[in-house]
Amino acid sequence: MDKTLGSLEVIIALLFCPLAASAAFLITYEGYIRGQNPDKKLALRLALKTALSAFILFAILIAVIGFALSKILLK
């Protein structure tokens, strides 16, 4: 992969992965807190699991898209 495309992919990943994780955390936490049985401990644990999953999913997605684009653009 080209060095410039690789560094651009890292910059994009460093920006969007935490944003996606924090959005997933806030949405999940608010959903569980406003539910019928608000349990802060359970809501926090589930929101953290969701945020970690979103972070990993977006990191993999960015890596796959970056690899595919580099193959297409560098032909």
Secondary structure by P-SEA (a helix, b strand, c coil): ccaaaaaaaaaaaaccaaaaaaaaaaaaaaaaaacccccaaaaaaaaaaaaaaaaaaaaaaaaaaaaaaaaaaac
